[in-house]
Amino acid sequence: MMRTVLVTGAGGPAGKALGRQLASLRANGLEIFAIGTDITALSDENFSMTVQVPRADSPD
């Protein structure tokens, strides 16, 4: 069964560390689709997908 994991703050220290952990689990055969979100644009090969989202106080 494929599991989807959404990591908010993926560009920060904790998000980057979690991204590395999820990537190692995927490398070991666990079916994970990891999505990293942050308020700034980011590119991180540890996540299956990354997206930019507005701040929590933004009307967007």
All heavy atoms as TSV, in Angstrom:
chain	resi	resn	atom	element	x	y	z
A	1	MET	N	N	0.846	-1.171	0.000
A	1	MET	CA	C	0.000	0.000	0.000
A	1	MET	C	C	0.899	1.244	0.000
A	1	MET	O	O	1.806	1.360	0.805
A	1	MET	CB	C	-0.899	0.005	1.235
A	1	MET	CG	C	-1.640	1.298	1.372
A	1	MET	SD	S	-2.513	1.675	2.917
A	1	MET	CE	C	-2.738	0.182	3.763
A	2	MET	N	N	0.629	2.161	-0.924
A	2	MET	CA	C	1.362	3.419	-1.001
A	2	MET	C	C	0.869	4.347	0.093
A	2	MET	O	O	-0.337	4.490	0.300
A	2	MET	CB	C	1.149	4.061	-2.374
A	2	MET	CG	C	1.718	5.467	-2.513
A	2	MET	SD	S	3.498	5.553	-2.603
A	2	MET	CE	C	3.782	4.970	-4.250
A	3	ARG	N	N	1.793	4.956	0.804
A	3	ARG	CA	C	1.446	5.937	1.828
A	3	ARG	C	C	1.899	7.305	1.348
A	3	ARG	O	O	2.966	7.436	0.760
A	3	ARG	CB	C	2.137	5.598	3.141
A	3	ARG	CG	C	1.603	4.324	3.739
A	3	ARG	CD	C	1.949	4.260	5.208
A	3	ARG	NE	N	1.169	3.220	5.814
A	3	ARG	CZ	C	1.663	2.045	6.198
A	3	ARG	NH1	N	2.932	1.787	6.024
A	3	ARG	NH2	N	0.895	1.151	6.744
A	4	THR	N	N	1.083	8.323	1.593
A	4	THR	CA	C	1.429	9.693	1.241
A	4	THR	C	C	1.739	10.451	2.518
A	4	THR	O	O	0.982	10.393	3.478
A	4	THR	CB	C	0.268	10.384	0.501
A	4	THR	OG1	O	-0.028	9.641	-0.682
A	4	THR	CG2	C	0.630	11.806	0.110
A	5	VAL	N	N	2.874	11.154	2.520
A	5	VAL	CA	C	3.293	11.932	3.678
A	5	VAL	C	C	3.462	13.376	3.241
A	5	VAL	O	O	4.166	13.659	2.268
A	5	VAL	CB	C	4.629	11.403	4.250
A	5	VAL	CG1	C	5.082	12.242	5.435
A	5	VAL	CG2	C	4.514	9.945	4.634
A	6	LEU	N	N	2.808	14.316	3.929
A	6	LEU	CA	C	2.920	15.732	3.657
A	6	LEU	C	C	3.784	16.341	4.756
A	6	LEU	O	O	3.454	16.235	5.937
A	6	LEU	CB	C	1.542	16.393	3.630
A	6	LEU	CG	C	1.510	17.909	3.500
A	6	LEU	CD1	C	2.067	18.334	2.149
A	6	LEU	CD2	C	0.094	18.425	3.678
A	7	VAL	N	N	4.883	16.960	4.366
A	7	VAL	CA	C	5.803	17.568	5.324
A	7	VAL	C	C	5.743	19.078	5.146
A	7	VAL	O	O	6.126	19.605	4.097
A	7	VAL	CB	C	7.252	17.063	5.111
A	7	VAL	CG1	C	8.206	17.753	6.074
A	7	VAL	CG2	C	7.318	15.556	5.260
A	8	THR	N	N	5.223	19.787	6.151
A	8	THR	CA	C	5.199	21.240	6.089
A	8	THR	C	C	6.520	21.771	6.629
A	8	THR	O	O	7.155	21.152	7.479
A	8	THR	CB	C	4.025	21.816	6.896
A	8	THR	OG1	O	4.136	21.401	8.258
A	8	THR	CG2	C	2.687	21.349	6.339
A	9	GLY	N	N	6.940	22.909	6.104
A	9	GLY	CA	C	8.230	23.468	6.514
A	9	GLY	C	C	9.390	22.636	5.998
A	9	GLY	O	O	10.426	22.513	6.636
A	10	ALA	N	N	9.224	22.062	4.817
A	10	ALA	CA	C	10.219	21.146	4.265
A	10	ALA	C	C	11.577	21.808	4.025
A	10	ALA	O	O	12.597	21.135	3.982
A	10	ALA	CB	C	9.705	20.540	2.960
A	11	GLY	N	N	11.598	23.134	3.884
A	11	GLY	CA	C	12.862	23.831	3.652
A	11	GLY	C	C	13.632	24.135	4.920
A	11	GLY	O	O	14.801	24.509	4.868
A	12	GLY	N	N	13.001	23.971	6.078
A	12	GLY	CA	C	13.674	24.236	7.347
A	12	GLY	C	C	14.496	23.038	7.803
A	12	GLY	O	O	14.463	21.968	7.189
A	13	PRO	N	N	15.252	23.190	8.886
A	13	PRO	CA	C	16.130	22.117	9.360
A	13	PRO	C	C	15.405	20.808	9.673
A	13	PRO	O	O	15.852	19.737	9.270
A	13	PRO	CB	C	16.771	22.699	10.624
A	13	PRO	CG	C	16.606	24.168	10.519
A	13	PRO	CD	C	15.379	24.399	9.692
A	14	ALA	N	N	14.271	20.892	10.368
A	14	ALA	CA	C	13.536	19.668	10.713
A	14	ALA	C	C	12.931	19.023	9.470
A	14	ALA	O	O	12.954	17.803	9.316
A	14	ALA	CB	C	12.443	19.982	11.735
A	15	GLY	N	N	12.388	19.843	8.556
A	15	GLY	CA	C	11.807	19.313	7.323
A	15	GLY	C	C	12.840	18.641	6.445
A	15	GLY	O	O	12.596	17.583	5.866
A	16	LYS	N	N	14.026	19.240	6.346
A	16	LYS	CA	C	15.107	18.639	5.556
A	16	LYS	C	C	15.539	17.302	6.158
A	16	LYS	O	O	15.772	16.330	5.435
A	16	LYS	CB	C	16.299	19.588	5.476
A	16	LYS	CG	C	16.047	20.783	4.593
A	16	LYS	CD	C	17.254	21.697	4.568
A	16	LYS	CE	C	16.979	22.921	3.720
A	16	LYS	NZ	N	18.123	23.829	3.692
A	17	ALA	N	N	15.649	17.258	7.488
A	17	ALA	CA	C	16.041	16.007	8.152
A	17	ALA	C	C	14.991	14.923	7.922
A	17	ALA	O	O	15.332	13.766	7.638
A	17	ALA	CB	C	16.242	16.245	9.650
A	18	LEU	N	N	13.716	15.288	8.016
A	18	LEU	CA	C	12.651	14.310	7.778
A	18	LEU	C	C	12.651	13.864	6.318
A	18	LEU	O	O	12.438	12.682	6.029
A	18	LEU	CB	C	11.296	14.888	8.176
A	18	LEU	CG	C	10.107	13.938	8.069
A	18	LEU	CD1	C	10.351	12.634	8.841
A	18	LEU	CD2	C	8.843	14.618	8.553
A	19	GLY	N	N	12.920	14.776	5.397
A	19	GLY	CA	C	13.010	14.421	3.986
A	19	GLY	C	C	14.082	13.371	3.734
A	19	GLY	O	O	13.874	12.415	2.982
A	20	ARG	N	N	15.234	13.527	4.385
A	20	ARG	CA	C	16.314	12.534	4.249
A	20	ARG	C	C	15.886	11.184	4.814
A	20	ARG	O	O	16.167	10.136	4.233
A	20	ARG	CB	C	17.583	13.027	4.952
A	20	ARG	CG	C	18.307	14.129	4.205
A	20	ARG	CD	C	19.676	14.424	4.795
A	20	ARG	NE	N	19.605	14.873	6.179
A	20	ARG	CZ	C	19.476	16.147	6.544
A	20	ARG	NH1	N	19.366	17.094	5.633
A	20	ARG	NH2	N	19.442	16.475	7.813
A	21	GLN	N	N	15.187	11.191	5.944
A	21	GLN	CA	C	14.719	9.940	6.541
A	21	GLN	C	C	13.706	9.249	5.639
A	21	GLN	O	O	13.763	8.025	5.444
A	21	GLN	CB	C	14.099	10.205	7.916
A	21	GLN	CG	C	15.099	10.622	8.963
A	21	GLN	CD	C	14.430	11.007	10.268
A	21	GLN	OE1	O	13.226	10.846	10.443
A	21	GLN	NE2	N	15.205	11.541	11.192
A	22	LEU	N	N	12.779	10.020	5.072
A	22	LEU	CA	C	11.778	9.430	4.177
A	22	LEU	C	C	12.427	8.883	2.917
A	22	LEU	O	O	12.044	7.821	2.424
A	22	LEU	CB	C	10.706	10.466	3.825
A	22	LEU	CG	C	9.810	10.918	4.980
A	22	LEU	CD1	C	8.927	12.087	4.551
A	22	LEU	CD2	C	8.978	9.770	5.509
A	23	ALA	N	N	13.434	9.589	2.399
A	23	ALA	CA	C	14.135	9.114	1.202
A	23	ALA	C	C	14.839	7.798	1.477
A	23	ALA	O	O	14.843	6.899	0.631
A	23	ALA	CB	C	15.131	10.162	0.729
A	24	SER	N	N	15.414	7.654	2.665
A	24	SER	CA	C	16.096	6.392	2.984
A	24	SER	C	C	15.088	5.254	3.125
A	24	SER	O	O	15.369	4.115	2.742
A	24	SER	CB	C	16.951	6.523	4.250
A	24	SER	OG	O	16.145	6.674	5.400
A	25	LEU	N	N	13.896	5.544	3.634
A	25	LEU	CA	C	12.853	4.516	3.724
A	25	LEU	C	C	12.399	4.090	2.328
A	25	LEU	O	O	12.194	2.907	2.072
A	25	LEU	CB	C	11.656	5.027	4.530
A	25	LEU	CG	C	11.896	5.236	6.033
A	25	LEU	CD1	C	10.680	5.885	6.673
A	25	LEU	CD2	C	12.229	3.924	6.708
A	26	ARG	N	N	12.255	5.071	1.418
A	26	ARG	CA	C	11.882	4.748	0.029
A	26	ARG	C	C	12.974	3.905	-0.623
A	26	ARG	O	O	12.686	2.959	-1.353
A	26	ARG	CB	C	11.648	6.020	-0.779
A	26	ARG	CG	C	10.319	6.670	-0.506
A	26	ARG	CD	C	9.885	7.654	-1.585
A	26	ARG	NE	N	10.935	8.474	-2.132
A	26	ARG	CZ	C	11.298	9.671	-1.673
A	26	ARG	NH1	N	10.692	10.172	-0.627
A	26	ARG	NH2	N	12.249	10.356	-2.250
A	27	ALA	N	N	14.227	4.232	-0.359
A	27	ALA	CA	C	15.346	3.481	-0.932
A	27	ALA	C	C	15.350	2.037	-0.435
A	27	ALA	O	O	15.834	1.139	-1.127
A	27	ALA	CB	C	16.667	4.167	-0.592
A	28	ASN	N	N	14.790	1.822	0.757
A	28	ASN	CA	C	14.725	0.471	1.322
A	28	ASN	C	C	13.436	-0.255	0.949
A	28	ASN	O	O	13.119	-1.297	1.517
A	28	ASN	CB	C	14.875	0.523	2.843
A	28	ASN	CG	C	16.284	0.877	3.262
A	28	ASN	OD1	O	17.244	0.511	2.584
A	28	ASN	ND2	N	16.421	1.598	4.352
A	29	GLY	N	N	12.669	0.302	-0.007
A	29	GLY	CA	C	11.507	-0.402	-0.529
A	29	GLY	C	C	10.155	-0.015	0.036
A	29	GLY	O	O	9.136	-0.529	-0.408
A	30	LEU	N	N	10.095	0.880	1.029
A	30	LEU	CA	C	8.802	1.292	1.563
A	30	LEU	C	C	8.118	2.204	0.551
A	30	LEU	O	O	8.746	3.087	-0.025
A	30	LEU	CB	C	8.987	2.025	2.894
A	30	LEU	CG	C	7.751	2.252	3.737
A	30	LEU	CD1	C	7.104	0.925	4.121
A	30	LEU	CD2	C	8.097	3.017	4.992
A	31	GLU	N	N	6.843	1.982	0.297
A	31	GLU	CA	C	6.108	2.769	-0.684
A	31	GLU	C	C	5.603	4.062	-0.046
A	31	GLU	O	O	4.593	4.076	0.646
A	31	GLU	CB	C	4.934	1.966	-1.241
A	31	GLU	CG	C	5.355	0.766	-2.057
A	31	GLU	CD	C	4.155	0.080	-2.677
A	31	GLU	OE1	O	3.557	0.655	-3.591
A	31	GLU	OE2	O	3.820	-1.009	-2.201
A	32	ILE	N	N	6.353	5.139	-0.251
A	32	ILE	CA	C	6.020	6.447	0.317
A	32	ILE	C	C	6.055	7.483	-0.798
A	32	ILE	O	O	6.992	7.522	-1.583
A	32	ILE	CB	C	7.027	6.871	1.405
A	32	ILE	CG1	C	7.015	5.897	2.572
A	32	ILE	CG2	C	6.724	8.278	1.903
A	32	ILE	CD1	C	8.058	6.210	3.621
A	33	PHE	N	N	5.017	8.310	-0.846
A	33	PHE	CA	C	4.999	9.468	-1.723
A	33	PHE	C	C	5.117	10.666	-0.809
A	33	PHE	O	O	4.174	10.996	-0.089
A	33	PHE	CB	C	3.704	9.510	-2.543
A	33	PHE	CG	C	3.691	10.597	-3.575
A	33	PHE	CD1	C	4.446	10.477	-4.728
A	33	PHE	CD2	C	2.926	11.727	-3.390
A	33	PHE	CE1	C	4.445	11.475	-5.688
A	33	PHE	CE2	C	2.912	12.734	-4.345
A	33	PHE	CZ	C	3.671	12.602	-5.492
A	34	ALA	N	N	6.279	11.290	-0.739
A	34	ALA	CA	C	6.536	12.384	0.191
A	34	ALA	C	C	6.389	13.717	-0.517
A	34	ALA	O	O	7.020	13.958	-1.540
A	34	ALA	CB	C	7.931	12.258	0.785
A	35	ILE	N	N	5.536	14.576	0.020
A	35	ILE	CA	C	5.315	15.904	-0.522
A	35	ILE	C	C	5.856	16.913	0.481
A	35	ILE	O	O	5.460	16.919	1.638
A	35	ILE	CB	C	3.817	16.168	-0.757
A	35	ILE	CG1	C	3.229	15.104	-1.683
A	35	ILE	CG2	C	3.598	17.574	-1.316
A	35	ILE	CD1	C	1.728	15.131	-1.759
A	36	GLY	N	N	6.769	17.752	0.043
A	36	GLY	CA	C	7.323	18.797	0.894
A	36	GLY	C	C	6.682	20.128	0.562
A	36	GLY	O	O	6.563	20.496	-0.603
A	37	THR	N	N	6.223	20.861	1.573
A	37	THR	CA	C	5.645	22.188	1.359
A	37	THR	C	C	6.412	23.214	2.173
A	37	THR	O	O	6.929	22.922	3.252
A	37	THR	CB	C	4.153	22.245	1.756
A	37	THR	OG1	O	4.030	22.063	3.166
A	37	THR	CG2	C	3.344	21.199	1.029
A	38	ASP	N	N	6.510	24.426	1.634
A	38	ASP	CA	C	7.187	25.510	2.339
A	38	ASP	C	C	6.668	26.826	1.782
A	38	ASP	O	O	6.081	26.858	0.702
A	38	ASP	CB	C	8.704	25.408	2.166
A	38	ASP	CG	C	9.444	26.077	3.315
A	38	ASP	OD1	O	9.426	27.315	3.408
A	38	ASP	OD2	O	10.033	25.349	4.133
A	39	ILE	N	N	6.905	27.927	2.506
A	39	ILE	CA	C	6.447	29.225	2.021
A	39	ILE	C	C	7.429	29.813	0.998
A	39	ILE	O	O	7.100	30.789	0.344
A	39	ILE	CB	C	6.201	30.220	3.178
A	39	ILE	CG1	C	7.449	30.446	4.007
A	39	ILE	CG2	C	5.044	29.769	4.033
A	39	ILE	CD1	C	7.309	31.571	5.041
A	40	THR	N	N	8.599	29.228	0.855
A	40	THR	CA	C	9.533	29.639	-0.183
A	40	THR	C	C	9.687	28.497	-1.184
A	40	THR	O	O	9.478	27.333	-0.838
A	40	THR	CB	C	10.919	29.984	0.399
A	40	THR	OG1	O	11.430	28.843	1.089
A	40	THR	CG2	C	10.839	31.142	1.382
A	41	ALA	N	N	10.038	28.840	-2.406
A	41	ALA	CA	C	10.239	27.810	-3.418
A	41	ALA	C	C	11.418	26.935	-3.006
A	41	ALA	O	O	12.415	27.431	-2.482
A	41	ALA	CB	C	10.510	28.456	-4.767
A	42	LEU	N	N	11.311	25.633	-3.186
A	42	LEU	CA	C	12.399	24.746	-2.834
A	42	LEU	C	C	12.475	23.585	-3.807
A	42	LEU	O	O	11.504	23.220	-4.445
A	42	LEU	CB	C	12.256	24.218	-1.397
A	42	LEU	CG	C	11.067	23.317	-1.108
A	42	LEU	CD1	C	11.564	22.013	-0.489
A	42	LEU	CD2	C	10.126	24.003	-0.157
A	43	SER	N	N	13.661	23.061	-3.906
A	43	SER	CA	C	13.894	21.878	-4.718
A	43	SER	C	C	14.704	20.928	-3.850
A	43	SER	O	O	15.786	21.271	-3.389
A	43	SER	CB	C	14.675	22.255	-5.975
A	43	SER	OG	O	14.980	21.094	-6.705
A	44	ASP	N	N	14.158	19.763	-3.591
A	44	ASP	CA	C	14.829	18.798	-2.715
A	44	ASP	C	C	14.564	17.403	-3.254
A	44	ASP	O	O	13.424	16.942	-3.284
A	44	ASP	CB	C	14.297	18.932	-1.289
A	44	ASP	CG	C	15.075	18.125	-0.274
A	44	ASP	OD1	O	15.616	17.058	-0.641
A	44	ASP	OD2	O	15.132	18.540	0.892
A	45	GLU	N	N	15.604	16.740	-3.703
A	45	GLU	CA	C	15.454	15.407	-4.297
A	45	GLU	C	C	14.989	14.360	-3.297
A	45	GLU	O	O	14.600	13.259	-3.688
A	45	GLU	CB	C	16.764	14.952	-4.958
A	45	GLU	CG	C	17.892	14.659	-3.995
A	45	GLU	CD	C	18.698	15.885	-3.571
A	45	GLU	OE1	O	18.457	16.985	-4.070
A	45	GLU	OE2	O	19.574	15.722	-2.714
A	46	ASN	N	N	14.987	14.693	-2.010
A	46	ASN	CA	C	14.515	13.738	-1.001
A	46	ASN	C	C	12.992	13.616	-0.993
A	46	ASN	O	O	12.455	12.668	-0.433
A	46	ASN	CB	C	15.015	14.141	0.388
A	46	ASN	CG	C	16.507	13.962	0.517
A	46	ASN	OD1	O	17.059	12.963	0.101
A	46	ASN	ND2	N	17.182	14.956	1.075
A	47	PHE	N	N	12.305	14.581	-1.593
A	47	PHE	CA	C	10.850	14.554	-1.651
A	47	PHE	C	C	10.398	14.159	-3.048
A	47	PHE	O	O	11.001	14.567	-4.043
A	47	PHE	CB	C	10.258	15.919	-1.285
A	47	PHE	CG	C	10.445	16.280	0.163
A	47	PHE	CD1	C	11.432	17.169	0.551
A	47	PHE	CD2	C	9.641	15.720	1.140
A	47	PHE	CE1	C	11.616	17.496	1.885
A	47	PHE	CE2	C	9.813	16.036	2.473
A	47	PHE	CZ	C	10.803	16.928	2.851
A	48	SER	N	N	9.322	13.390	-3.142
A	48	SER	CA	C	8.756	13.008	-4.431
A	48	SER	C	C	8.222	14.229	-5.168
A	48	SER	O	O	8.219	14.287	-6.393
A	48	SER	CB	C	7.610	12.016	-4.226
A	48	SER	OG	O	8.039	10.893	-3.482
A	49	MET	N	N	7.749	15.218	-4.411
A	49	MET	CA	C	7.193	16.443	-4.972
A	49	MET	C	C	7.393	17.558	-3.962
A	49	MET	O	O	7.358	17.303	-2.757
A	49	MET	CB	C	5.686	16.254	-5.237
A	49	MET	CG	C	4.970	17.519	-5.692
A	49	MET	SD	S	3.178	17.449	-5.499
A	49	MET	CE	C	2.703	16.305	-6.747
A	50	THR	N	N	7.624	18.783	-4.427
A	50	THR	CA	C	7.659	19.930	-3.529
A	50	THR	C	C	6.732	21.007	-4.087
A	50	THR	O	O	6.591	21.151	-5.290
A	50	THR	CB	C	9.077	20.520	-3.378
A	50	THR	OG1	O	9.570	20.915	-4.648
A	50	THR	CG2	C	10.032	19.525	-2.735
A	51	VAL	N	N	6.068	21.737	-3.190
A	51	VAL	CA	C	5.173	22.816	-3.589
A	51	VAL	C	C	5.359	24.006	-2.665
A	51	VAL	O	O	5.710	23.866	-1.494
A	51	VAL	CB	C	3.684	22.378	-3.577
A	51	VAL	CG1	C	3.398	21.344	-4.645
A	51	VAL	CG2	C	3.262	21.878	-2.231
A	52	GLN	N	N	5.131	25.183	-3.232
A	52	GLN	CA	C	5.186	26.414	-2.449
A	52	GLN	C	C	3.772	26.754	-2.008
A	52	GLN	O	O	2.822	26.679	-2.805
A	52	GLN	CB	C	5.760	27.545	-3.300
A	52	GLN	CG	C	5.993	28.820	-2.533
A	52	GLN	CD	C	6.704	29.856	-3.391
A	52	GLN	OE1	O	7.129	29.597	-4.504
A	52	GLN	NE2	N	6.820	31.048	-2.861
A	53	VAL	N	N	3.594	27.077	-0.739
A	53	VAL	CA	C	2.277	27.410	-0.195
A	53	VAL	C	C	2.350	28.784	0.461
A	53	VAL	O	O	3.419	29.231	0.879
A	53	VAL	CB	C	1.801	26.349	0.835
A	53	VAL	CG1	C	1.585	25.014	0.169
A	53	VAL	CG2	C	2.783	26.220	1.987
A	54	PRO	N	N	1.207	29.490	0.550
A	54	PRO	CA	C	1.216	30.808	1.207
A	54	PRO	C	C	1.362	30.677	2.728
A	54	PRO	O	O	1.118	29.600	3.302
A	54	PRO	CB	C	-0.144	31.399	0.842
A	54	PRO	CG	C	-1.006	30.228	0.529
A	54	PRO	CD	C	-0.096	29.149	0.017
A	55	ARG	N	N	1.788	31.769	3.337
A	55	ARG	CA	C	1.872	31.793	4.802
A	55	ARG	C	C	0.501	31.535	5.417
A	55	ARG	O	O	-0.529	31.783	4.778
A	55	ARG	CB	C	2.370	33.166	5.269
A	55	ARG	CG	C	3.782	33.487	4.916
A	55	ARG	CD	C	4.095	34.949	5.227
A	55	ARG	NE	N	3.542	35.410	6.476
A	55	ARG	CZ	C	4.256	35.721	7.560
A	55	ARG	NH1	N	5.555	35.627	7.527
A	55	ARG	NH2	N	3.665	36.140	8.650
A	56	ALA	N	N	0.483	31.085	6.640
A	56	ALA	CA	C	-0.776	30.767	7.318
A	56	ALA	C	C	-1.669	31.983	7.462
A	56	ALA	O	O	-2.904	31.869	7.446
A	56	ALA	CB	C	-0.494	30.162	8.681
A	57	ASP	N	N	-1.094	33.177	7.579
A	57	ASP	CA	C	-1.903	34.387	7.752
A	57	ASP	C	C	-2.231	35.080	6.428
A	57	ASP	O	O	-2.815	36.154	6.403
A	57	ASP	CB	C	-1.215	35.359	8.701
A	57	ASP	CG	C	0.159	35.814	8.216
A	57	ASP	OD1	O	0.631	35.332	7.157
A	57	ASP	OD2	O	0.779	36.645	8.892
A	58	SER	N	N	-1.900	34.459	5.317
A	58	SER	CA	C	-2.167	35.027	4.003
A	58	SER	C	C	-3.612	34.765	3.581
A	58	SER	O	O	-4.132	33.683	3.803
A	58	SER	CB	C	-1.219	34.400	2.961
A	58	SER	OG	O	-1.604	34.764	1.661
A	59	PRO	N	N	-4.263	35.734	2.968
A	59	PRO	CA	C	-5.630	35.491	2.477
A	59	PRO	C	C	-5.662	34.514	1.305
A	59	PRO	O	O	-6.719	34.005	0.964
A	59	PRO	CB	C	-6.110	36.877	2.040
A	59	PRO	CG	C	-4.873	37.671	1.809
A	59	PRO	CD	C	-3.823	37.092	2.730
A	60	ASP	N	N	-4.505	34.251	0.698
A	60	ASP	CA	C	-4.451	33.291	-0.398
A	60	ASP	C	C	-4.614	31.885	0.133
A	60	ASP	O	O	-4.888	30.955	-0.520
A	60	ASP	CB	C	-3.123	33.378	-1.157
A	60	ASP	CG	C	-2.982	34.717	-1.858
A	60	ASP	OD1	O	-3.996	35.340	-2.209
A	60	ASP	OD2	O	-1.825	35.152	-2.040
